[in-house]
Amino acid sequence: MSWWRHRFEAHRRSCVWLSLAVLGLVLGVGCGGLCWRRLPSGAYVQGAVQPVSAVRFLHDLTYVDAAGVRQSEQRLFEEIFALIGAARSYVVADMFLFNEWTGEASAYRPLSAEFTAALLAKRRACPECTVVLITDPINTAYGGAVSPHLESLRAAGVVVVETDLDRLRDSNAVYSAFWRLLARPFGNAPGGMLPNPFDGGRVPLRTYLRLLNFKANHRKLVIADPGGVPTALVTSANPHDGSSAHSNSGVLFSGPAALELLGIELAVAAFSGVTVDLAVPAVSWPEPALPVTVQVVTERCILEAVLAALAAARPGDEVDLVMFYLSHRGIIDALQAAWRRGVRVRVVLDPNKDAFGREKGGIPNRQAARDLHRAGVPVRWYDTHGEQCHTKMLLVRSANGTGELHLGSANYTRRNLENLNLETNVVVRGPAASAVFTDARDCVEAIWNNTGGRHCTVAYEHYRDHAWLKYWRYRFMEASGLSTF
């Protein structure tokens, strides 16, 4: 009996030590993927405050008219196509969603095909022009499907870069640790037996395993040189059929900040394994025609800029936020603090109910709005009808006559603002009377007040949700990374 007891105890100790070793390995990989992984060049960039020779605010607005019919006013992709067509030496685009997948929704327009056609037309009309498209692996179901758009662009000589997400930090650190150890070594390939989680067709199990990492190159921008002048359009809009009816915003600007953004994007291509042979012609910058500046900010620098703007707001200043996802506790606290200081704050949120023909449960916006509402901050909901209020915009107007506009790809969530996803925003500063700020203000006023025959928003009570279970579920999802927002 003592011999068997000795063998059992030895076996038990071996199992304990093995379990501790496996747990230590998983925790080490998880912590390394979340906290210690060094961000690659092109991420976490705070650009210089740069003068501009031209700057414009643009928006797409979807609403219901007086007859109850959904209407869409769209300008962003018309400007993008014009920018591509006028490019002289280069076009560099970085777009998150670029496919024809619509889920169960009816597409408003075939944006992915139009975007492909614009890039192909540029290659045909100007073969010496370098055309680069950086995108996210979601468009090939993480390697589990073939994208006809990407294949046609490659065949035409467009440099296509699928972002290497493994170089980024893990937002779902517990799961990603197991994935890096057990699934990543096997890669992925088209074909499989499981339904494509985004649309029709079949994909392998490895697509689902990679999807659960919950990370992305979420940027949306185009850089070109019409007339030899570096120009960029930074936006919240995707060339994606299922997203084509969304409300969005963007800023088009010319000047040194566009050239700086070009360098940031080429760095993303480089860490994804693609070196772009691009000789940028020397630029003779015109004298700044406007008393306005633009600053490019990416990843956590976006959060730092937003928090600084809210902290600087004083009584008599005005803060307007129009946002697709709001869940970051630091920003929610900063909005409430500004309100308590006497700043006029207004918040318009998407109700988080529409997702490509499927209905969602309102997390996280309805729970974040609960905190704002209880603090007294005025909140309205964008009244969506199948589409989304996909805008990510903060407008600050000071009583001293200055303005500050933040917009781009970043939702105000942990994943978008804490060096996890790749994100790009711009911060525009200058006199509040400048057209870029008055146009942004007019857009917010139309949304808030439902003016001009456009029904855009409804009162807070319309989508009010004070369920405690959902609230703490949101708080857990935001803190843990076990979420899609």
N, C-alpha and C positions, 0 to 999 in steps of 0.2 A: 504493500500500500504506500509506503514512504517513497518508493521509486516512482510510482505513478503520480504521486503528489508533486514530487520534484520536477518531473517532466511537464506536468500541467502548469506549475508556477513559471517554469522557464519559457514555455510557449506563450503564456499570458504576458510575461514581461516583454517578449519579442514583439507581440502584437501591439502592445502599448507604445513601445519605442518606434515601431514602424508607423503607427497612426500619428504619433507626434511629429515624425519626420515628414510625412505626407502633408499634415496640416501646416507645418512650418514652411514647406515648399510652396503650398498654395497661398498662404498669407504673404510670403515674400514676393511671389509673382504678382499677387493682387496689389500690395502696397507699392511695389515698383511701378506697376502699370498706372496707378492712380496718382501717386505723390512724387515719385523719384525719377520717373522717366523724363529725360531732358527734351524740352520742346525743340523741334527742328527749326532751322532758319526759315523765316517766312511766317512764323507764328508768334503771337504776343508782341505785336509791334505798335509802338506809339509814334506815329509820324510827326514830322515837323509841322508847325502852323505855317501854311503857305499862302501866298497871294494867288488870286485867280484873275484870269482875263475874261472869263464868262462863267456864270453859274445859274442854274435854273432848277426849281422844284417841279417835279412831275408826279402825277398820280393816276391810278386807275380807280374808278368808282363804280360800284354796282349797287343798285338801289331799286325800289319799287316806285313807279310813277303814280300819278293821280288816278289812273285807270286800273291800278293793281297789277300792272305788268312789269316784270323784272327787266331793267335796262342796264347796260354797261357802257360807261364812257372810258375808253382806253387810249392811252398815249405812250405808255412806257415802251412797248415793243416796236411801235412805229419809230420812236427815237432810236432804239437799238438798231433796227434795220437800216435807218438812215446813216447812223454812225459807222456801221460795217461797210455800207456801200461807198462812203466817202473816204475810207481809210486809204492812205498812200503807201505806207511801208509795212504796217503790222496791224493785226487784230488779235487780241488776247482776251478770251472769255473764260470765266469761271462760273459754272452754273451747277447748282445742286441737282434739281430734278429736271431731266431732259429725256422725256419719253412720251409715248402716246397712251400710256395706261390711264384709265379713267375710273377704275373700280366700277361701282354701280351708278356713277353719275353720268349725265349727258354732257359731253364736252361743249364748251362755248365756241371754241375755234381750235384748229389743228396747229397749235403754236410750235410743237416740236418739229413738224414738217416745215413750217415757215422758217424757223430758225436754221434748220439744216439747209434749206434752199438759199437763204441769205449767205451763209458761209460758202456754199458751193459756187454761187454766182460770183462771189469775190475772188475765189480761186481761178475761175474761168476768165474773168475780166482782167485780173491782175496777177498773173502767175508768179511775179517776183515778190508779191506781198506775202509775208509770213503770217499764217493763220494758225492759232493755237487754241484748242479747247481743253480746259481742265474741268473735270467733272467728278462725281461721286460714284463709287462702285454700285450704289443702289440701282443704277440704270441698267446694269447687267444682272440684277438680282444677285449681286456679290459674286459674279462669275458663273452663276447657274443658268444664265440665259444669254442669248445673242441680241445685241442692240442693232437693228438695221440702220439707224441713224448714224451711230458711231462707225459702223463698218463702211458706209458710203463716204463718210468724211475722210476716213483713213485712205480709202482707195483714191480719193481726189488729192491727196497730199497734205491734208490738214494734220497737224501734230495733235494727236489725241492723248491726253494724260488722264488716267484713272488714278485718283489720289490714293497714296499708300496710307490707309487709315491705321495700320499697325504702328506707324511712327508717332501717333497721337496717344494721349493719355486715355485710360479706360474710365468711362463714366459709370459703368456697371461693373465695379472692380471685383466683386465676389464671383460673378459668373465668368467674367473675362479671364480670370486666373485659370479656371478649369479649361476654358476654350483655348487659351494659348498653349497649355500643356497637352491637351488631348485631341483637339480638332484642327487647330491651325496647321500642323505639319502635313495634313493630307490635302490642303488646298481646296479648289473647287473647279468644276467644269460644267458646261452646258449639258442638259439632259437629266432626267430623273423621273421619279414616280410621284412626287408630291405636287400639289397645286401651287402655282406661283402666288405668293402672298399678296402681290400687288395687282395682278391682272390674270389673264388667261395663260394657258401653257403649263408646262411641268418643270420642276426644278429638283435638284437633289436635297437631301436632308441637310447637307452642309450649308446651303443657303440660309436655312432657318437658324442653324447654330451660329452663323456669323451675324445674322440680323440682330440677335439678342445682345450683341455688344453695345447697341444703342449709341453709335457715334457716327459722325459724318463730316464731310467738307460741305458746310451749309452756305457757303458764300454765293453771291449772285451779282455779277458785275461784268462789264465789257470795257476794254481799253483799246483805243485806236488813235490814229494821227491824221484826221481830216485836215487838209491844207498844210500838213507838216506840223501841226500843233497837237501835242499829247492831250487827249481828252478821255474822260472816263465817265461811265454811268454806273453808280452804285445803287442797288435797289433791293427790294424784298420780293421781286417777282421772278418766277421760274418759267422757262420755255417748256411747259408741261401741259398737255391737253387737259388733264383733270383739274388743273389749277387755273385755267385760263379765264374763268369768270370771277376770280378773287379780286377784292379791293387791295391795292398795293400803293407804295410810294417809292420815289427815287430822287436822286440829285445828279444832274449832268453838269460837269465842270471841266474847264480847261486850265492848265497851268502845271507848275512843278509837282503838285500833289499827284497828278495823274501819272507822271513819270516815276515817282516814288512807288505808287501802287503797282506799276509794271514790274519793278524790281522785286516786290513782295511776291507777286504771282509767279515769276520765273523761279524764285526760290522754292515754291511749292512744287513746281514741275521737277526741279532738281532733286528734292528729297523723295520724290515719287519715282526716281530712276530715269527721268527724261531730261536730257540737256538740250535746250532750245538754242539753235544757232540764229541769234537775232542781233543784227547790228542796228542799234538805234541811231538815226541821224542826229547830228548836232542841232540843237534848238536855239534860235535867237528869240528869247522871250520878249514879248511886247511889254510895255509899261502896264502895270495893273490898272485896269479901267474901273475897278470897283473897290470900295473900302470894305471888302468882304474877304475873309480867309476861309480856307478849308484844311482840315486835318484828318488824315486817315488813321483810324484806330482799329485794331483787331483783337479778338478774344478778350482776355481779362482787362485789357486797356479800355475796352468799351464800357465795362462796369465802372472802372475808375473815373472815366470822363462823366458818366451819368451821375454818379454819386457826388462828384465835385460840383456839377451844375445844380443839383438839388440842394446841396448844402449851402451854396452861395445865394440861393433865392431868398429875398427879403420881403417884408410886408409891402404890398402894392405891386409886386411882381406877379406874373401869370405863368402857370405851368399847364400845358396840355399834353396828355399822353393818349395815343391811339395804338393799341397793342393786340397782337394775336394771342400770345401766351405771356401771362404775368404770374410768376410764382417765386421769384427771388426775394428772400426775406429782407435782405439789406435794402432793396429798392422800395419794397412795401413800407418798411419802417421810415425811409427817407421821405416818401410822399406824405406820410402821416405827420412827420415832424415839420415839414414845410407848411402844411395846412395849419398846424397849431401855431406856427410863427406868424400867421396872417397872410401867407401866400395864397392867391387864388388858384386852386388846383381843380382840374377837370380830367376825368379818366373815361375813355371809351374802350370797351373790351369786346372781343369776339365771345359769344356765349359758349363756344366749344361744344357745339351740338352737331355740326355738319363736317363730314370727312369723306368726300368723294362718294356720295350717295348713301353712306352709312351714318347712323346717328350715334353720337357720343354722349357721355354722361355729364359734361360740364366741368370736369376737372382739367386744369387747376383754377381757371379764371373765376368761377363762381365762388370758390372758397377764398381766393385772394380778395375778391370784391367784398366779401363779407367783412373782412378786417377793415378795409377802407371805408365801407359804409358805416360801420359802427363808430369809426373815428370822426365821421361827419363829412368825409370827402365825397363830393358829388360823382356818381358813377352812372353811365348809361351803357346800354348794350347795343352793338351793331345788330340790326334785325336781319339776319342772313336767311336766305331761301335756297339752300343747297350749296352755295358758295361759302367762302370764308372772308372775314375781315383780316387779311393777311399782312396788313400794314404793321410796321414796327417803327414808330416815330415819337420823339419827344421834342416839343417846342417850348422854349423858355423865352418870355419877353419881359424885360426889366423895366421898372418905372423910370430909369434913367435914359431909356431910348435905345438900348442894345437888345440884340436878339441872338439866340443860340438854337440851332436845329441839329438833332441827332437822328440819323436814320440809316438803314441798311438791312442786313440779313438777320441781325440778332434779335431773337426773342429775349425777354427779360426773365431768364430761367438759369438755374445752376449750370445746366449742360451747355447753354449758349454763352455764358459769361465767365466761367471759371476755368478757362484754358483746357477745355475738353473737345468741343466741336471747333472746326475752323469757321470763323465769322469775320465779316468786314463791314464796318460802319464808317460814316464820315460825320465830322462835326463842323458845321458852318457857323461862323461868328461874324457879326458886323452890326451896322445900324438896323434897328427893327423896321425902319421905313423902306429898306431895300426890298426889291421885288421878290427875292427868294423867300423872305420871311412873310411878306404880306400874302403871297400865294399860298404858303403853308397855312397861315392863319385863316384865310378864306376857306380852305378845304376843311379845316377843323370846324369852323363855324357852320358850314353847310351840313356837316355830319351831325353836329350836336343839336342844331336847331331845326333840321329837316327843311331847309329853305330851298327855294327854286323849284318847287314841285317834286323834290326828291325825298322819299321816305327812307331814311337810313337807320335811325336809332329809336330805341324804346326805353322807357324808364327802368330803373333798377329793379322794381318789384316784378317786372315781367319775367325775369329769369332768376329771381331770388332763390337761393338754396342755402339754408342754414342747418342742414343735417350734420350732426356732429361726427357721425361715422365717416362720411365723405371728407369732412374737413381734416380729420386726423390721418385719413388715407392719403390725402394730398400732401400733408406735411411729411409723412413717411416716404412717399415716392420722391419728393423733392430732395430730401436729405440723403436718401440711399442711392439714388440713381436708377432705381427699379421702375422706370417710367419711360414713356416715349416723348415726353416734353422736356 
